Amino acid sequence: MTVFSGVIPPMVTPLLSHEQLDVESVDRLIPHLIDGGVSGIFLLGTTGEGPSLSYQIRYEMVERSCEVTAGKVPVLVGITDSCYSESLALAEHAQNSGADAVVAAAPFYFQASAADLKSWFLRLADESPLPVMLYNMPSCVRATLDPDLLAVLAEHENIVGIKDSSGDLRYFEQICSSFRRPGRFCVFMGPEERLADAVAIGADGGVCGGANLLPHVYTTLYRVALDGRTDEIPALHHVIDSLFSEVYRDETRTMKLIPGLKYALSLAGLCSDVAAPPFRPISDLHAERISRAVPLLLSAASRFAPVA
């Protein structure tokens, strides 16, 4: 069984339009991530706009990404859907394409009880041809994978971990202490600004959106935190704080993470700034701030890149 640890970025989905995958940018972005020291790639997650994409683009993204990755690092595929059969079909496609695991949040739209979620995830784990990582994302799916439910799900042999994006550090600490078993059930932090805290608690790693642009910053932060070199953490956090303030937030301080990040990636020559609906292009003022920030961020990040 593949053991997951380290920084596994939720890769953006490069688009030429909301109806067309930007294949050439997929080919550029994946080597950028791998060269940045990431330990895996997570496709079609929240930062990857998975639920906003057509099924055709999702399938093409999985196929191309697995082809380009070519086994250099594990590939995890988000299969979250309100339709069970679509989740399972994408899991099967992921296996056929060469992916290593799938990631599933609770089904959205209809309110699901704890019993409903238990049935859904256990059936998915029984029928998925790939190992399943759970995804706790209450802000998007209106359901929390509470510890009582996890106590059942974590025992299933085909459920291998959880990514927690709740932002609740007490909950995260509880699931680390109760369910994390190295080599059997891994625990990943979603909010990237809490990666160092999560590692100190015992996390296996983080799913860091900013690693699309600055992979070395996050992979270095993970190693520093793992080694207990806490004196090196503030300089890395300074870069991440700047990414949040200048790229993720617009001039009104409203979070515009995905369109802001894609615009920054376009300035870095990695992909276009096209985001799928409902996202709209960023404002001119936000674009100006990102244009000023990106060269400074890339320069700061270069200090953490290994010497060739």
Secondary structure, DSSP 8 states (H G I E B T S, - for coil): -----EE--B----EEETTEE-HHHHHHHHHHHHHTT-S-EEESSTTTTGGGS-HHHHHHHHHHHHHHHTTSS-EEEE---SSHHHHHHHHHHHHHHT--EEEEE---SS---HHHHHHHHHHHHHH-SS-EEEEE-HHHHS----HHHHHHHTTSTTEEEEEE-S--HHHHHHHHHHH-BTTTBEEEE-SGGGHHHHHHHT-SEE--GGGGT-HHHHHHHHHHHHHT-GGGHHHHHHHHHHHIIIIIB-TT--B-HHHHHHHHHHHTTSS-----TT-----HHHHHHHHHHHHHHHHHHHTTS---
